[in-house]
């Protein structure tokens, strides 16, 4: 239950962040909006870290370097989301993002990439992704 609540919170905040970044980018530019978003996110995460102090800060050396570049993905994510929102609107952008996320996680799970336990994908999973794609096509018209 707790995981579902955090997933729902994350999903709503991703949408709100996309809309806010789209609006900010109209005034100052897309990369500037991405910079502000990442800076405020960094400050917020740092403040939370000071209060929570959870985790193992000394274990950074154990993290594969590839995984430490996740923030660069974030910059490209923000640029892509803002640009998409300007071109196709919030609803279609978020719908396309969800399909892209599900499709990639489908590949990650079914192939066991990044050390995740390999999952066997069956017909219901294919049907589910197909239904989401059909839903976005319907939304487009």
C-alpha positions in Angstrom: 0.0 0.0 0.0 2.8 2.4 0.9 4.5 1.8 -2.4 1.4 2.5 -4.3 0.9 5.8 -2.4 4.4 6.9 -3.2 4.0 5.9 -6.8 0.7 7.9 -7.0 2.4 10.9 -5.3 5.4 10.7 -7.7 3.1 10.5 -10.7 1.1 13.5 -9.7 4.3 15.5 -9.0 5.8 14.6 -12.4 2.7 16.0 -14.0 2.8 19.2 -11.9 6.5 19.6 -12.6 6.0 19.2 -16.3 3.3 21.9 -16.3 5.3 24.2 -14.1 8.4 23.8 -16.3 6.4 24.4 -19.4 5.2 27.7 -18.0 8.6 28.7 -16.7 10.2 27.9 -20.1 7.8 30.3 -21.8 9.4 33.2 -19.8 13.1 32.2 -19.6 13.7 29.2 -21.9 13.6 25.4 -21.6 17.2 24.8 -20.5 16.9 27.6 -18.0 13.8 25.9 -16.6 15.6 22.6 -16.4 18.4 24.3 -14.5 16.1 25.9 -12.0 14.2 22.7 -11.5 17.4 20.7 -10.9 18.8 23.3 -8.6 15.7 23.5 -6.5 15.4 19.7 -6.5 19.0 19.4 -5.3 18.5 21.9 -2.5 15.3 20.2 -1.4 17.0 16.7 -1.5 19.9 18.1 0.5 17.7 19.6 3.1 15.7 16.4 3.5 19.0 14.5 3.7 20.2 16.7 6.6 17.0 16.0 8.5 16.5 12.3 7.7 20.2 11.2 7.5 19.1 7.8 6.2 21.1 5.5 4.0 24.8 4.9 3.7 26.6 8.0 2.5 30.0 6.3 2.6 28.9 3.6 0.1 29.1 5.9 -3.0 32.2 4.0 -4.2 30.1 0.8 -4.5 27.7 2.4 -7.0 28.5 1.7 -10.7 29.6 4.9 -12.5 26.9 4.4 -15.1 24.2 4.8 -12.4 25.7 8.0 -11.1 24.8 9.9 -14.3 21.0 9.7 -13.6 20.8 13.4 -13.2 21.8 13.9 -16.8 18.8 11.9 -17.8 16.7 14.3 -15.7 17.9 17.3 -17.7 17.0 15.6 -21.0 13.7 14.4 -19.4 12.7 18.0 -18.5 13.7 19.4 -21.9 11.7 16.6 -23.7 8.6 17.0 -21.5 8.5 20.8 -21.8 9.0 20.6 -25.6 6.3 17.9 -25.9 3.8 19.8 -23.7 4.3 22.9 -26.0 3.6 20.8 -29.1 0.9 18.3 -28.0 -0.4 19.4 -24.6 -0.2 17.9 -21.1 -2.6 15.0 -21.5 -0.9 13.5 -24.6 2.5 14.2 -23.3 1.9 12.4 -20.0 0.2 9.5 -21.8 3.1 9.1 -24.2 5.5 9.2 -21.2 3.6 6.5 -19.4 3.7 4.3 -22.5 7.4 4.9 -23.0 8.1 4.1 -19.3 6.0 0.9 -19.4 7.5 -0.2 -22.7 11.1 0.2 -21.4 10.3 -1.3 -18.0 8.7 -4.2 -19.9 12.0 -4.8 -21.7 14.0 -4.4 -18.5 11.9 -6.9 -16.6 11.7 -9.4 -19.4 15.5 -9.3 -20.0 16.7 -8.9 -16.4 18.7 -5.8 -17.3 20.3 -3.7 -14.5 20.3 -6.6 -12.2 16.5 -6.9 -11.7 15.0 -10.3 -11.4 13.9 -11.5 -14.9 10.1 -11.6 -15.2 8.2 -13.8 -17.6 5.9 -11.6 -19.7 2.7 -13.1 -20.9 -0.3 -12.2 -23.1 -2.0 -10.0 -20.4 1.0 -7.7 -20.2 1.1 -7.3 -24.0 -2.7 -6.6 -24.1 -2.3 -4.1 -21.3 0.4 -2.1 -23.1 -1.6 -2.4 -26.4 -4.7 -1.0 -24.7 -2.7 2.0 -23.4 -1.4 2.7 -26.8 -4.9 2.4 -28.2 -6.1 4.8 -25.5 -3.5 7.4 -26.5 -4.5 7.1 -30.2 -8.1 7.6 -29.2 -7.1 10.7 -27.1 -5.3 12.1 -30.1 -8.5 12.3 -32.1 
